[in-house]
């Protein structure tokens, strides 16, 4: 396991639960950059966190929907399935 992966995953989980839609834009660049992380669990948590942000503020994340759809082609099927949530949006 990569160092600090549990800490990053915990931070993403907390951000998804605590931040409102308006406050989420402050951490949006950092969370979006984690979609390219080496650890598949961090990528999955980042996608789940962004989905929660999208549920709270769809207009604030509308520009990222193509990025989410591109996650369908990722090598790990676990969060490829998660990105199906974005398919109809």
MODELLER restraints for C-alpha pairs under 7 A, 6 or more apart:
rsr = mdl.restraints
at = mdl.atoms
rsr.add(forms.Gaussian(group=physical.xy_distance, feature=features.Distance(at['CA:5:A'], at['CA:42:A']), mean=6.81, stdev=0.5))
rsr.add(forms.Gaussian(group=physical.xy_distance, feature=features.Distance(at['CA:9:A'], at['CA:42:A']), mean=5.79, stdev=0.5))
rsr.add(forms.Gaussian(group=physical.xy_distance, feature=features.Distance(at['CA:9:A'], at['CA:45:A']), mean=6.22, stdev=0.5))
rsr.add(forms.Gaussian(group=physical.xy_distance, feature=features.Distance(at['CA:12:A'], at['CA:45:A']), mean=6.29, stdev=0.5))
rsr.add(forms.Gaussian(group=physical.xy_distance, feature=features.Distance(at['CA:12:A'], at['CA:46:A']), mean=6.41, stdev=0.5))
rsr.add(forms.Gaussian(group=physical.xy_distance, feature=features.Distance(at['CA:12:A'], at['CA:49:A']), mean=6.22, stdev=0.5))
rsr.add(forms.Gaussian(group=physical.xy_distance, feature=features.Distance(at['CA:13:A'], at['CA:49:A']), mean=6.81, stdev=0.5))
rsr.add(forms.Gaussian(group=physical.xy_distance, feature=features.Distance(at['CA:16:A'], at['CA:49:A']), mean=4.89, stdev=0.5))
rsr.add(forms.Gaussian(group=physical.xy_distance, feature=features.Distance(at['CA:16:A'], at['CA:52:A']), mean=5.95, stdev=0.5))
rsr.add(forms.Gaussian(group=physical.xy_distance, feature=features.Distance(at['CA:16:A'], at['CA:53:A']), mean=6.85, stdev=0.5))
rsr.add(forms.Gaussian(group=physical.xy_distance, feature=features.Distance(at['CA:20:A'], at['CA:56:A']), mean=6.78, stdev=0.5))
rsr.add(forms.Gaussian(group=physical.xy_distance, feature=features.Distance(at['CA:21:A'], at['CA:53:A']), mean=5.68, stdev=0.5))
rsr.add(forms.Gaussian(group=physical.xy_distance, feature=features.Distance(at['CA:21:A'], at['CA:56:A']), mean=4.88, stdev=0.5))
rsr.add(forms.Gaussian(group=physical.xy_distance, feature=features.Distance(at['CA:21:A'], at['CA:57:A']), mean=4.76, stdev=0.5))
rsr.add(forms.Gaussian(group=physical.xy_distance, feature=features.Distance(at['CA:24:A'], at['CA:53:A']), mean=6.40, stdev=0.5))
rsr.add(forms.Gaussian(group=physical.xy_distance, feature=features.Distance(at['CA:31:A'], at['CA:46:A']), mean=5.85, stdev=0.5))
rsr.add(forms.Gaussian(group=physical.xy_distance, feature=features.Distance(at['CA:34:A'], at['CA:42:A']), mean=6.84, stdev=0.5))
rsr.add(forms.Gaussian(group=physical.xy_distance, feature=features.Distance(at['CA:34:A'], at['CA:43:A']), mean=5.96, stdev=0.5))
rsr.add(forms.Gaussian(group=physical.xy_distance, feature=features.Distance(at['CA:34:A'], at['CA:46:A']), mean=6.06, stdev=0.5))
rsr.add(forms.Gaussian(group=physical.xy_distance, feature=features.Distance(at['CA:35:A'], at['CA:43:A']), mean=4.75, stdev=0.5))
rsr.add(forms.Gaussian(group=physical.xy_distance, feature=features.Distance(at['CA:35:A'], at['CA:46:A']), mean=6.04, stdev=0.5))
rsr.add(forms.Gaussian(group=physical.xy_distance, feature=features.Distance(at['CA:35:A'], at['CA:47:A']), mean=6.80, stdev=0.5))
rsr.add(forms.Gaussian(group=physical.xy_distance, feature=features.Distance(at['CA:36:A'], at['CA:43:A']), mean=6.65, stdev=0.5))
rsr.add(forms.Gaussian(group=physical.xy_distance, feature=features.Distance(at['CA:37:A'], at['CA:43:A']), mean=5.94, stdev=0.5))
rsr.add(forms.Gaussian(group=physical.xy_distance, feature=features.Distance(at['CA:44:A'], at['CA:79:A']), mean=5.38, stdev=0.5))
rsr.add(forms.Gaussian(group=physical.xy_distance, feature=features.Distance(at['CA:54:A'], at['CA:61:A']), mean=5.81, stdev=0.5))
rsr.add(forms.Gaussian(group=physical.xy_distance, feature=features.Distance(at['CA:65:A'], at['CA:86:A']), mean=6.81, stdev=0.5))
rsr.add(forms.Gaussian(group=physical.xy_distance, feature=features.Distance(at['CA:68:A'], at['CA:83:A']), mean=6.03, stdev=0.5))
rsr.add(forms.Gaussian(group=physical.xy_distance, feature=features.Distance(at['CA:68:A'], at['CA:86:A']), mean=6.67, stdev=0.5))
rsr.add(forms.Gaussian(group=physical.xy_distance, feature=features.Distance(at['CA:69:A'], at['CA:83:A']), mean=6.19, stdev=0.5))
rsr.add(forms.Gaussian(group=physical.xy_distance, feature=features.Distance(at['CA:69:A'], at['CA:86:A']), mean=6.47, stdev=0.5))
rsr.add(forms.Gaussian(group=physical.xy_distance, feature=features.Distance(at['CA:69:A'], at['CA:87:A']), mean=6.51, stdev=0.5))
rsr.add(forms.Gaussian(group=physical.xy_distance, feature=features.Distance(at['CA:71:A'], at['CA:80:A']), mean=5.90, stdev=0.5))
rsr.add(forms.Gaussian(group=physical.xy_distance, feature=features.Distance(at['CA:71:A'], at['CA:83:A']), mean=6.26, stdev=0.5))
rsr.add(forms.Gaussian(group=physical.xy_distance, feature=features.Distance(at['CA:72:A'], at['CA:80:A']), mean=4.49, stdev=0.5))
rsr.add(forms.Gaussian(group=physical.xy_distance, feature=features.Distance(at['CA:72:A'], at['CA:83:A']), mean=5.93, stdev=0.5))
rsr.add(forms.Gaussian(group=physical.xy_distance, feature=features.Distance(at['CA:73:A'], at['CA:80:A']), mean=6.84, stdev=0.5))
rsr.add(forms.Gaussian(group=physical.xy_distance, feature=features.Distance(at['CA:74:A'], at['CA:80:A']), mean=6.19, stdev=0.5))
